[in-house]
Amino acid sequence: MRHFGHISPTVRKDLFHQEPAEFTGDSPARILAAALGATLYSPATRPHLAADVRKQAARGVVSMVLCLEDSISDGDVTGAEENLVRQFAELDRTHGAEDADDPDARELPLLFVRVRTPEQIPDLARRLGGSVRRLAGFVLPKFDESRGIAFLEAVAQAEAASGLPRLYAMPVLETPELLHLETRVEALAGISRAVNKHRERVLALRLGVTDFCSAYGLRRTPDMTAYDVQIVAGVIADVVNVLSRADGTGFTVTGPVWEYFRSQQRLFKPQLRRSPFLEEGVEELRTALIEHDLDGLLREIELDRANGLLGKTCIHPAHVTPVHALSVVSHEEFSDAQDILRPERGGGGVMRSAYTNKMNEVKPHRAWAERTMLRAEVFGVAKEEVGFVDLLTAGLQV
């Protein structure tokens, strides 16, 4: 699979200076963590889940979470598990070894199951039988040190029993202890101990911002991002501080969910400038984004990256293409990163950027450049004249 693989090669050639690279579930963890992109959540109760997965793959989704936790009621868990087993069997049947030459067979998203308890993990892996090979791993809710160790050991147990080379885990950081100031330092230290003990299988850490808000009876409006809610912004900053350092000890941390997909009454002006859309002759696209409250999503995606997050939890297919379009590395970013990482500049120094609009300082900007080049590998590099509007338009036209 690859990002923007759902659009034609001709269109990709027109958009990209460097096209997104192909990857598979067997690619190195650092590649998969960066490539998660917009991870689309779906309740495991959906009766046509296998068809939904194939449909979203055709629209450019590369990672999905099939949820047995908060998205379904307590009384539906048993039926949801049974449905999940049936739907995986259907996916395995339609994308089996006999279809190895079918492009669709190579384009199933990375599939994760969000469970409620550690005990569900080996039980589900066993019940999936041969179709467990379609499973990339598990999402672990309300993760803290004590509960997290049990979850991670259950993933290791399921991996060993299934004979798979790897089942990944994605812990969700969302407990009150992490939110509350008096317990946050120890909670973060405990999470760090747990995930470092199982570092080889922790693909990424996810933020449960809805649960953070719930602890204080808060809910952000579509006019505001998670970073406008100061209690939430403080937690995000501390999670990145402890768990996502660029010194080789950090993990990929993904952005919080955007809850809105229909127009709401507004108090503030739209957050999208008109000129980029006018230049491309697609002002109606700007209108549509604003009508669906996606201008707030676009701002939050930019703030996610500015604050050290990569990828995003999504609950609606309309959110996927904006996340991916804003994840593409611009030609200017790529040029700066290349200059900073040139071998002959290993000793440091400072230089004017190739775009002659900023200073590139080799040593302080090296970690940024390395992260940018990893993002360039999985999301591609736009051509010099190609902007976000072009990428978004191309993705939405499929």
C-alpha positions in Angstrom: 0.0 0.0 0.0 1.0 3.6 -0.3 -0.5 7.0 0.5 -2.3 8.5 -2.4 -2.1 5.1 -4.0 -5.9 5.4 -4.7 -5.3 8.2 -7.3 -3.9 7.5 -10.8 -0.2 7.3 -11.4 -0.5 10.1 -13.9 -2.1 12.5 -11.3 0.6 11.4 -8.7 3.3 12.3 -11.2 1.9 15.8 -11.6 1.6 16.3 -7.9 4.8 14.8 -6.4 8.5 15.7 -6.6 9.0 12.5 -4.7 6.1 10.0 -4.6 5.1 8.3 -1.4 6.9 5.0 -1.0 5.1 1.7 -0.9 5.0 -0.2 2.4 3.4 -3.3 3.9 2.6 -4.7 7.3 6.0 -6.2 7.3 7.8 -2.9 6.9 10.0 -1.6 9.8 8.0 -0.3 12.7 9.4 3.3 12.3 8.0 3.3 8.8 4.6 2.0 9.8 4.3 4.4 12.8 5.0 7.4 10.5 2.6 6.0 7.8 -0.5 5.5 10.0 -1.9 8.8 8.8 -5.6 9.2 9.4 -6.5 6.1 11.4 -10.2 5.6 10.8 -12.3 4.1 13.7 -15.3 2.0 13.1 -17.6 0.2 15.5 -17.1 -3.6 15.3 -20.9 -4.0 15.3 -21.3 -2.9 11.7 -22.9 -5.7 9.7 -20.9 -5.1 6.5 -17.6 -4.3 8.1 -15.5 -6.3 5.6 -17.1 -4.3 2.7 -16.6 -1.1 4.7 -12.9 -1.9 5.0 -12.5 -2.5 1.3 -14.4 0.6 0.5 -12.3 2.8 2.7 -9.1 1.2 1.3 -10.2 2.3 -2.1 -10.6 5.9 -0.8 -7.0 6.1 0.5 -7.3 4.8 4.1 -4.2 2.9 5.2 -5.0 2.2 8.9 -8.3 1.4 10.6 -9.4 0.5 14.2 -12.3 -1.8 14.6 -13.7 -0.9 18.0 -15.1 -3.1 20.8 -14.8 -0.4 23.4 -16.4 3.0 23.8 -18.1 3.1 20.4 -20.4 0.2 21.3 -22.7 -0.4 24.2 -21.8 -2.8 27.0 -24.5 -5.2 25.9 -23.3 -5.4 22.4 -19.8 -6.7 23.1 -20.5 -10.4 22.6 -22.3 -9.9 19.3 -19.5 -7.4 18.2 -16.8 -10.0 18.8 -18.8 -12.6 16.8 -19.3 -10.2 14.0 -15.6 -9.3 14.0 -14.6 -12.9 13.6 -17.1 -13.3 10.7 -15.9 -10.1 9.0 -12.2 -11.1 9.3 -13.0 -14.4 7.7 -14.7 -12.6 4.9 -11.7 -10.3 4.4 -9.4 -13.3 4.4 -11.5 -15.2 1.9 -11.7 -12.3 -0.6 -8.1 -11.3 -0.2 -6.6 -14.8 0.2 -3.5 -16.2 -1.4 -5.4 -17.0 -4.5 -5.8 -13.2 -5.1 -2.2 -12.4 -4.7 -2.1 -10.8 -8.1 -5.1 -8.6 -7.4 -4.2 -5.0 -6.6 -6.9 -4.9 -4.0 -5.2 -7.8 -2.1 -2.3 -5.5 -1.4 -4.3 -2.6 -0.4 -6.1 -3.7 2.8 -5.5 -1.1 5.5 -3.5 -2.0 8.6 -6.2 -3.4 10.8 -6.3 -3.0 14.6 -8.9 -4.1 17.1 -9.6 -1.9 20.1 -10.4 -4.2 23.0 -11.8 -3.6 26.5 -9.7 -6.1 28.6 -6.4 -7.9 28.3 -8.3 -11.3 28.3 -10.0 -10.4 25.0 -6.7 -10.3 23.1 -5.6 -13.9 23.1 -9.2 -15.1 22.9 -9.9 -13.0 19.8 -6.6 -14.0 18.2 -7.5 -17.7 18.7 -11.1 -17.3 17.4 -9.9 -15.5 14.3 -8.0 -18.6 13.2 -6.2 -18.2 9.9 -7.7 -14.8 9.3 -5.5 -13.4 12.2 -2.9 -12.8 9.5 -5.1 -9.8 8.4 -4.6 -8.3 11.9 -1.9 -5.7 12.5 -2.4 -5.4 16.3 -4.5 -4.1 19.1 -5.4 -0.7 20.5 -5.2 -0.7 24.3 -7.6 1.7 26.1 -7.1 3.6 29.3 -3.5 2.7 29.4 -1.5 3.1 32.6 1.4 1.1 34.1 -0.4 -1.7 35.9 -3.1 -2.2 33.4 -0.8 -1.6 30.5 1.7 -4.3 31.4 -1.2 -6.9 31.4 -2.4 -5.6 28.0 1.1 -5.7 26.5 1.8 -9.2 27.9 -1.5 -10.4 26.4 -0.5 -9.0 23.0 2.8 -10.9 23.3 0.9 -14.1 24.2 -1.5 -13.7 21.2 1.5 -13.2 18.9 3.2 -16.3 20.1 0.0 -18.4 19.9 -0.9 -17.2 16.4 2.6 -17.7 14.9 2.7 -14.2 13.5 6.0 -12.4 13.2 4.6 -9.4 15.0 1.4 -8.1 16.5 1.6 -4.4 17.4 0.1 -2.5 20.3 -1.2 1.1 20.3 -1.8 2.3 23.9 -4.4 5.0 24.3 -3.4 7.6 26.9 -6.7 8.8 28.5 -6.8 8.1 32.2 -7.8 10.7 34.9 -4.4 10.1 36.6 -2.6 11.3 33.5 -4.9 14.4 33.3 -4.8 15.4 37.0 -1.8 17.6 37.9 -1.0 15.9 41.2 -0.7 12.4 39.6 0.6 13.3 36.1 4.3 13.0 36.7 4.1 9.5 38.2 1.5 8.4 35.6 3.8 9.4 32.8 6.8 7.7 34.5 4.7 4.5 34.8 3.6 4.6 31.2 7.2 5.2 30.1 8.3 2.1 32.1 5.6 0.0 30.6 6.1 0.9 27.0 9.8 0.8 27.2 9.6 -2.7 28.5 7.8 -3.7 25.3 9.3 -1.1 23.0 9.6 -3.5 20.0 5.8 -4.0 19.8 4.5 -0.5 20.7 3.8 1.1 17.3 2.4 4.4 18.5 0.8 6.1 21.4 -2.7 7.6 20.9 -4.3 10.4 22.9 -7.8 10.1 24.3 -8.7 13.8 24.4 -12.5 13.1 24.6 -11.8 11.3 27.9 -9.6 14.2 29.1 -12.4 16.6 28.4 -14.9 14.3 30.1 -13.1 14.4 33.4 -14.0 18.1 33.6 -17.3 18.1 31.8 -15.8 19.9 28.8 -16.4 19.6 25.1 -14.6 21.8 22.5 -16.7 23.4 19.9 -15.9 23.2 16.1 -14.5 26.7 16.4 -11.8 25.5 18.7 -9.0 23.1 18.5 -7.7 20.8 21.3 -5.0 23.3 21.9 -7.5 26.0 22.8 -8.6 23.8 25.8 -5.7 24.6 28.1 -6.1 21.6 30.4 -5.9 19.3 27.3 -3.1 21.3 25.7 -1.1 20.9 28.9 -1.4 17.1 28.9 -0.5 16.9 25.3 2.7 19.0 25.9 3.7 16.8 28.9 3.1 13.5 26.9 5.3 14.8 24.1 7.9 16.0 26.6 8.2 12.6 28.3 7.3 10.1 25.6 8.2 11.6 22.2 11.7 13.0 22.5 13.8 13.1 19.4 16.8 11.5 21.1 16.0 8.0 20.1 13.9 7.2 23.2 10.7 8.6 21.9 7.6 7.1 20.4 5.2 8.4 17.7 2.3 10.1 19.3 -0.8 10.6 17.2 -3.2 13.5 17.1 -6.6 13.6 18.9 -9.9 12.9 17.3 -11.9 15.6 15.6 -15.5 15.1 16.5 -17.4 17.2 14.0 -18.6 16.4 10.4 -21.7 18.5 10.0 -22.2 22.2 10.1 -22.8 23.8 13.5 -23.7 27.3 14.4 -20.6 29.5 14.4 -19.4 32.2 16.8 -16.1 32.9 14.9 -15.0 33.5 11.4 -13.9 30.6 9.2 -10.2 29.7 9.7 -9.4 29.1 6.0 -7.9 31.9 3.9 -9.7 32.4 0.6 -6.7 33.2 -1.7 -5.2 29.6 -2.0 -8.6 28.4 -3.2 -9.2 31.3 -5.6 -5.7 30.8 -7.2 -6.7 27.2 -8.0 -10.2 28.0 -9.1 -11.8 25.8 -6.4 -13.5 28.3 -4.1 -16.5 26.0 -3.8 -14.1 23.5 -2.1 -13.4 26.1 0.6 -17.1 26.6 1.0 -17.7 22.9 1.4 -14.9 22.5 4.0 -16.3 25.4 6.0 -19.9 24.0 5.8 -18.7 20.7 7.2 -16.6 22.4 10.0 -13.4 21.0 8.4 -11.6 24.3 8.6 -11.2 23.7 12.3 -9.9 20.2 11.6 -7.3 21.6 9.2 -6.0 24.1 11.8 -5.8 21.3 14.4 -3.8 19.1 12.1 -1.3 21.9 11.6 -1.1 22.4 15.4 -0.7 18.7 15.9 2.5 18.7 13.8 3.8 21.9 15.4 3.4 20.2 18.8 5.2 17.0 17.8 2.3 14.7 16.9 2.0 12.7 13.6 -1.2 11.1 12.3 -4.7 11.5 13.7 -7.6 9.5 15.1 -10.6 9.9 12.7 -14.2 9.0 13.2 -15.5 10.0 9.7 -14.2 9.2 6.2 -14.4 12.9 5.3 -11.5 13.6 7.7 -9.0 11.2 6.0 -8.0 13.2 2.9 -7.4 16.5 4.8 -5.1 14.7 7.2 -3.1 13.1 4.4 -3.0 16.2 2.3 -1.5 18.2 5.2 1.0 15.4 5.9 2.7 15.7 2.5 6.1 17.4 2.8 6.3 20.6 0.9 9.1 21.1 -1.6 10.5 23.9 0.7 10.6 21.7 3.8 12.3 18.9 1.8 14.9 21.4 0.4 15.7 22.6 3.9 15.9 19.1 5.3 18.2 18.0 2.5 20.5 20.9 3.1 20.7 20.4 6.8 21.5 16.7 6.5 24.2 16.9 3.8 27.2 14.9 5.0 29.7 17.7 4.5 27.7 19.8 7.0 28.1 17.2 9.9 30.2 19.7 11.8 27.4 22.2 12.1 27.1 25.8 11.0 24.3 28.0 9.7 23.2 28.8 6.1 20.5 30.7 4.3 17.7 28.4 3.0 17.5 27.6 -0.7 14.2 29.5 -0.7 16.2 32.5 0.8 13.5 33.1 3.4 14.9 31.6 6.6 18.0 30.4 8.5 18.9 26.7 8.6 21.1 25.9 11.6 22.5 22.4 11.1 22.8 21.1 14.6 19.6 22.5 16.2 17.5 21.6 13.1 18.9 18.1 12.5 16.2 16.2 14.5 13.5 18.2 12.7 15.2 17.4 9.3 15.4 13.7 10.1 11.7 13.6 11.1 10.8 15.5 7.9 12.7 13.0 5.7 10.8 10.1 7.3 7.5 11.9 6.6 8.7 12.5 3.1 9.3 8.8 2.6 5.8 7.8 3.5 3.7 10.8 2.4 5.9 12.0 -0.4 7.2 15.5 -1.4 5.0 17.9 -3.3 6.3 19.6 -6.4 7.5 23.1 -6.0 4.3 24.6 -7.4 1.9 22.2 -5.7 0.2 23.2 -2.5 -2.3 21.7 0.0 -5.3 22.7 -2.1 -4.0 20.7 -5.1 -3.4 17.6 -2.9 -6.8 17.9 -1.2 -8.6 18.3 -4.5 -6.9 15.3 -6.1 -7.7 13.1 -3.1 -11.3 14.2 -3.0 -11.9 13.6 -6.7 -11.4 9.9 -6.5 
